[in-house]
Amino acid sequence: MENPQNVMSELMNFMKNRIVLTASELDIFTKLESPLTIGEMAEKEQFDIKGLTRLLDSLVAVGYLQKQKDRYHNTEKGMLFSSHHPETVLPIALHFNRLWDSWSSLTDIVKGRKSGHGATLRVDKKSTEAFVGAMHAIGRSLSEDIVEFYNAERFECLLDIGGASGTYTIAFLERYPKLKAVLFDLKEVIPIARKRLKSYGYDKRLRFVSGDFYTDDLPEGCDLALLSAIIHQNSPEENILLYKKIYKAIKPGGALLIRDHIMDETRTNPVSGAIFAINMLVNTTGGGTYTFPEVKKTLKQVGFSDIKIVRKGDRMDCLVEATKR
């Protein structure tokens, strides 16, 4: 028999998450790289003393801060949320903080009183930078895992569509020294990518092209196109239009590699994919997670062949490969 107390504990997780998200939004962890008292922080930042005291005490209780006498300071976990930490997860927290508001509309969406929001990246500059930073932080280790798994030895040029800060572009270039790459993304994202990738020294092998894959043609001449975490934000019709552009852009004999959640026919596995479908429901107008037969059907419709799943997983690490004859 299920223990009601365990169920209640699960339901109450949102409280801890809200505490951490608020602290991230207020940049508490950057401010507490050096110990401060409540009074010092409240005066400097114009915070309410009562609210700040309860927030910081709760962060101590859940292990993000330590309290020595009347001074608060980050723990190792809290330091990860500082904007100055080399492996900061602050952009992820800021992205999730924005998602909090859209998820709060789920009841109205299910009741038909409201529809999902537009594409998650089409927001203000600060949110765009946070989103791109979040995707980089999330994707670093997974990109290395994906590139190690997938054999791209036969390809000469990668087209990373919606490549954000170039996490996967760099992973491919590091794994395959002869490979060249084109990173394609929105004009407001390209400067972020240039800045992040400048230190890698791939200027002669990497080209940046700005554009919107919903409205613009894709750069031609590559033989491997990557759609990494893209198809879930689109409706099936939008994906068909995108596949057509990809088919036109890549060389004959080239391939399209899709990384995303690929659901089983029950649409309940992987579990993370089922939950992510809700994320797309509340944050996009037509996005969702798709089964392999659905993906195969739309790819085949535009001319791709040899369509197959080459990897299954529950971390949005499923891979589908399709070939242009």
N, C-alpha and C positions, 0 to 999 in steps of 0.2 A: 504494500500500500504506500502510495506517495505521501511523504511527510509534508503537511501544509507549511511548516516552518521553513523548509527548504525552498518551497515555491515563493513564499514571501521574501526570502533572502534574495532570490533572483529578481523579483520585482523591484526591490529596493536598490539594485545596482545603479539605477539612473541617478540616485542622489549623489553617490560618490563621483560618478562621471560628470555631473553638473558642477560639482565643487572644483574638479580639476580643470574643466573647460573655462569656468569663470576666472580661475587663477591664471590660466594661459591667456585669456582675452585681456586681462589687466597686466600681463607681463610680470606677474609676481616673482617668477622663478629667476628672471634676469635681474630683477631688483634685489633679490636676496642671495646674490653671489657672495656678498659680504653681509655679515650679521647686522640686523636692524631691530630696533624695538618697534612696538606698535605705534607709539607716539611719533617716532622719527619718520616712519613710512607714511602715516596718516597726514602729517603736516606737509611733507614733501609732495605727496601725490593728491592731496585734498580728498582723501578717502574718509568715509564714516568710521569712527573708531569702533563702535559696537559691531558693525558688519565686518570690518576688517579683522577684528579679534576673533570672531567666530569662524571666519574663513580660514585664517592661519592656524587656529587650534585644530580645526578639522583636518587640515592638510598634515599637521603633525600626527594626528591619530591614525591616518591612513598611510603614513610612511613617506610622504613627499617632502616634509620639512622636519627639522629637529628644533627643539626649544631648550635653550640653556639659560636659566634664570628668566630674564624678560626679553631675551634676544632670539630671533628666528633666523634660521639659515637652511639652505638646501641640503637634503640628503643626496646620495648618489643618484637616486631615482629622480629627484627634483631637478638636479643639474641637467638632466637630459632635456628639460623643457626650457632651459635658458637659451636665448637667441645666440649666445656666444659659444655654446658647446659645439665642437666640431662634428658631432653626430646628432645635432639637435632634432627633436621630434616636435618642436613647437609648430612648424608649418602644418603638420598632421592635425595637431590639436585645434589650430585655428580653422582648418578646413572642416573638421568635425563640429566645431562650434557653429559654423554656418549651416551645416546639415541639421543641427538640432531644430532650427526654426522650420525647415521644410518638412521634417518628419512629423512635426506637430500638426501638420495639415492632413495626416493620413486618414483620420476618421471622416473628415469632410470629403476627401477624394473617394473613399469607399462608398459613402452615401450619395455620391454623385453631385454634391454641392460645389465642388471645386475640381479643377484639373491640375495636373502636375506643372511644375515650373519649367522654364526654358532650360537649355543646355547648361550644365553646371559651371562651365568655364566662362560663360559670357556675363561677367560681373565686373565690378570695379577693379582698378589696377592692384590694390592691396590684396584683394581676395584672389585675383589671378596669380600673383606671386606666391601666395600661401598655398594655393592648389598645386602649382608647378613644383614648389618646394616639397610639398607632401608626397607627390608622386615620385619624386627623386628619392626621398628618404625611404619610402615603402619599397621602391623597386630595385635598390642597389643590389642586395644579395640575390633576389629572385632573378634579376636580369642575368647575372653570372651563371646561375643554375640553368636557366633556359638556354643560354648560348652554349654552355658546356654540353647540354643534352642534344640540341639540334645541330645536325651536320650541315654547315653552310659552305663547305670547302669548294663546291663547284661554282659558286657565285662570284661575280666580279664587282657588283655595285648594289648596295642596299639603299632602298628608298624607305625611310622611316616616316610614316604618315601620321601627323599629330604627335610628333616625337617629343614634345615638351622640352625638358632640359637635356635631352639626349642620353638618358640613362641606358637605353638599349643600343643606341648607336655606338656609344663608347664601348659597351661590352662586346659588341660584334667586332669593332675595329681592333680591340686589344686581343681578341681570340684569333683573328684572321689578318695577319700583317699585310696581305696583298689586297685586301678588300677596300673599296672606296665607299663613300656614303653620301647621301643627300638627306638632310633633315628638313622636313616640311612642316610648318605650323603657322599659326596666326602671327600677324605682324607685331602684335604686342608681346608675343612669347619669344620670338626669335632673339631679341636682345638679351633676354634672360638666359637662353641657351648659349649664346655667344660668350657671355660673361662666365658661365659655369664651365664651359668646355675649353676656354682659352688656355688654361694651364696644361692641357693634355698634349699639345704639340702636334695635332693632326691637321693642320691647316691645308697641307697639300693633298690630303685624302678626304677631306670633309667640306661639303658645300651646304650653305644655308639658303633656303628658298622660303619666302613668306607667302602666305595665301590661305584661303579658306576652302577646305575640301568640299564644302557644301555648294559653293558657287564658282570656284576656280578649277581649271584643269590642273592636273598633277605634272610635275617634271618628268620628262621622258628619258629613256636610255638606261635605266637600271634593270637588273634581272631578278632581284628579290625585293618584294614589297612587304613591309611589316605593318600590320594593324594591331598594335598592342593596346589592349583595353579601350577599344574604340567602338566596336559593333554594339555593345550593350547600351550606348547612349542614343542609338538610332532606332527608328522604326524599321520594319522589313523593307519598306519602300525606299527609305533613305539609304539603307545598306545596298540595295540593288543599284541605285544610282552611283554610289561610291565604288562598288565592284566594277561597274562599267568603265569608270575613269581609270581604275587601276589596270584593268585588262588592256585598255588603250595605251597606257603609259609604259608598261613593262615590255621587255623584249620577248619575242617568241621563244619558247622553251623555258622562260622564267617562271617564277613561282610567287604565290601570295601566301604569307604565313600569318595566321590569325591567332593571337593570344587572348583568351577570355574565359569566362565561365561557359562551359558547354554542359547543358543539363541532360539528365537521363529523361526517358519518355514520361516519367511520372511528374517531372518538374520539381521534385523534392530533394534531389541529390545532384551535385554536392549541396550540403546544407547552406554553406556560405553563399552559394549562387541563388538559392531560394530567397534568402534574406536580402541579397543584393538586388533582386528583382523589385523589391519594395523600394529600395533606394532610388532606382530608376523611375518607379511609379511616381514618387513625390518630387523628383528633381528634373525630370524631362517630360516632354510632351508625348513621346512615343517609344521611349527606350524600354529595354527589358533584357532578360537572359533567354538564350535560345538553345533548343535541342540540336543535336548534330543533323538529323534529317531536315530541319528548317534551314540551317546554315547551308547544307549541301544543295538543297533545292534552289536557293537564291543564287549561289555561286554557279551552279550548272546553267541557270537561266541566262546568264550573261556570257557563257562560253567556256568557263573553266572546266577542266577535266581532272581525272586522277585525284579526286577530292577525298581526303581521308583524315581521320584523327591520328595524330602521331604521338600525342601525349595526353594522359588524363591526370587530373589532380583537383584538389579542393582549395587551392590558394589563388584562384584565377590564373592558373598555370596550365590550363588545357591548351593544346596546340592543334590547329587545323591547317593542313597544307593543300593548296590547289595549284594546278599547273596550267599555263597558257600554251596551247599547242602552236 
